Amino acid sequence: SKSLEATKTDMKIIENMWTYIKNALSELEGFKETFWAQINGSFMDERVSALVKELAKIRKEAQSYTSIVDQINNEITKKWKKLVPLIINLKYPYIKNRHWDSVREIIKSPDLVVDDNLKLRFFYEINLHEKSEEISEVSERALNEDKMDKALNIIKKIWNENVFNVKPAFIAGDSTNVPIHI
């Protein structure tokens, strides 16, 4: 009968949603347990993007369950879509201690130690993604400072490689014959 078929279809949709939720939460919980040195931001970004695409497919199937799908989207993927790029930026080598000091101030965590014991869970639990603008400004500033440092090092190298010969010169018409150096 039609109602039995509709129920089977609904059951399949619900099963797909729960399977997605279970798999997504499992993967994201695994991300949270990743130590700072082992974080692979580009891999995480690819996986979160894949989860977003997978959820979009579920949304098409589960049109009668859009409120549930929206809740899944808000609680799972939106947070991670903002968090992962911030983590990628903070992992760049041009982020120096002075930049971490700014981050500590933004997140109101003066005791934060960025070492091998730090896990991604910390940033997830403090809702770092809510400070996206401020953290992005810090990482942009760090990148610009790094570019300036590299340019200054090139200039220093050029100046250090050039030898300037100082030769005595005399001013025409000066009767003192005292050399000036140019």
C-alpha positions in Angstrom: 0.0 0.0 0.0 1.0 3.7 -0.4 1.3 4.4 3.3 3.6 1.4 3.8 5.8 2.6 0.9 5.8 6.1 2.3 6.8 4.8 5.7 9.6 2.7 4.2 10.9 5.8 2.3 10.7 7.9 5.5 12.6 5.2 7.4 15.3 5.1 4.7 15.6 9.0 4.9 15.8 8.9 8.7 18.3 6.0 8.6 20.5 8.1 6.1 20.3 11.1 8.4 21.3 9.1 11.5 24.1 7.4 9.6 25.4 10.8 8.5 25.2 12.2 12.0 27.0 9.2 13.5 29.7 9.3 10.9 30.1 13.1 11.0 30.2 13.3 14.8 32.7 10.4 14.9 35.0 12.1 12.4 34.8 15.5 14.0 35.3 14.1 17.5 38.5 12.5 16.1 39.5 16.0 14.9 39.0 17.4 18.4 41.5 14.9 19.8 44.2 15.9 17.3 47.3 17.4 18.9 48.5 20.8 17.6 51.6 19.4 15.9 49.6 16.7 14.1 46.8 19.0 12.8 46.5 18.7 9.0 44.4 21.7 8.2 44.0 21.1 4.5 42.8 17.5 5.1 40.4 18.7 7.7 39.1 21.3 5.4 38.6 18.7 2.6 36.7 16.4 5.0 34.4 19.2 6.4 33.7 20.3 2.8 32.8 16.6 2.0 30.5 16.5 5.0 28.8 19.7 3.8 28.3 18.2 0.3 26.9 15.0 1.8 24.5 17.0 4.0 23.3 18.8 0.9 22.4 15.5 -0.7 20.5 14.4 2.4 18.7 17.8 2.4 17.4 17.0 -1.1 16.1 13.6 0.0 14.8 14.8 3.4 12.7 17.8 2.4 10.1 17.0 5.0 12.8 17.0 7.7 14.4 20.4 6.8 14.3 21.6 10.4 16.4 18.6 11.5 18.8 19.0 8.6 19.2 22.7 9.4 19.9 21.9 13.0 22.6 19.4 11.9 24.0 22.0 9.5 24.2 24.6 12.2 25.6 22.4 14.9 28.0 20.3 12.9 29.2 21.9 9.7 28.9 25.6 10.1 31.0 25.7 13.2 33.7 23.6 11.6 33.6 25.5 8.3 34.6 28.6 10.2 37.0 26.9 12.7 39.2 25.0 10.3 40.4 28.0 8.3 41.3 29.8 11.5 43.3 26.8 12.7 45.0 26.6 9.3 46.0 30.3 9.6 47.2 29.9 13.2 49.4 26.9 12.1 51.4 29.0 9.6 55.1 29.4 10.6 54.8 33.2 10.4 52.6 33.2 13.5 55.1 34.3 16.1 54.8 34.6 19.9 53.7 38.2 19.7 50.8 37.1 17.5 49.9 34.3 19.9 49.9 37.0 22.7 47.2 38.8 20.6 45.2 35.5 20.2 45.4 34.9 24.0 44.0 38.3 24.6 41.2 37.8 22.0 40.1 34.5 23.5 40.7 35.7 27.0 43.0 32.8 27.8 46.3 34.2 29.0 47.6 30.8 30.1 47.3 29.2 26.7 50.4 27.3 25.9 50.9 26.3 22.3 52.9 23.0 22.6 52.6 19.3 21.8 49.9 18.8 24.5 47.5 21.3 22.9 44.5 19.7 21.2 42.1 21.1 18.7 39.4 20.5 21.2 40.5 23.6 23.1 39.7 25.9 20.2 36.5 24.0 19.5 35.3 24.3 23.1 36.1 28.0 23.5 34.1 28.7 20.2 37.1 30.2 18.4 35.0 30.4 15.3 33.0 33.2 17.0 36.2 35.3 17.1 36.8 34.7 13.4 37.2 38.4 12.4 39.7 39.2 15.2 41.7 36.0 14.7 41.8 36.6 10.9 43.1 40.1 11.5 45.9 38.7 13.7 46.9 36.2 11.0 46.8 38.8 8.3 49.0 41.1 10.3 51.4 38.3 10.9 51.5 37.5 7.1 52.1 41.1 6.3 54.9 41.4 8.9 56.4 38.2 7.4 56.4 39.7 3.9 58.0 42.9 5.2 60.7 40.9 7.1 61.5 39.0 3.9 61.7 42.2 1.9 63.9 43.8 4.5 66.2 40.8 4.6 66.6 41.0 0.8 67.4 44.7 1.1 70.0 44.0 3.8 71.5 41.2 1.8 71.8 43.5 -1.3 73.4 46.3 0.9 75.8 43.9 2.5 76.9 42.5 -0.8 77.7 45.9 -2.3 81.0 47.3 -1.5 81.2 51.0 -1.4 84.6 52.6 -2.0 85.2 55.8 -0.2 87.5 58.0 -2.3 88.9 61.4 -1.3 87.6 64.2 -3.3 88.4 67.9 -3.4 86.1 70.8 -3.9 87.1 72.8 -6.8 88.2 76.3 -5.8 88.7 75.3 -2.2 92.2 76.5 -1.3 92.5 74.4 1.9 92.9 71.1 -0.1 91.1 69.2 2.7 89.6 66.0 1.2 86.0 65.2 1.7 84.8 61.6 1.5 82.0 60.6 -0.8 
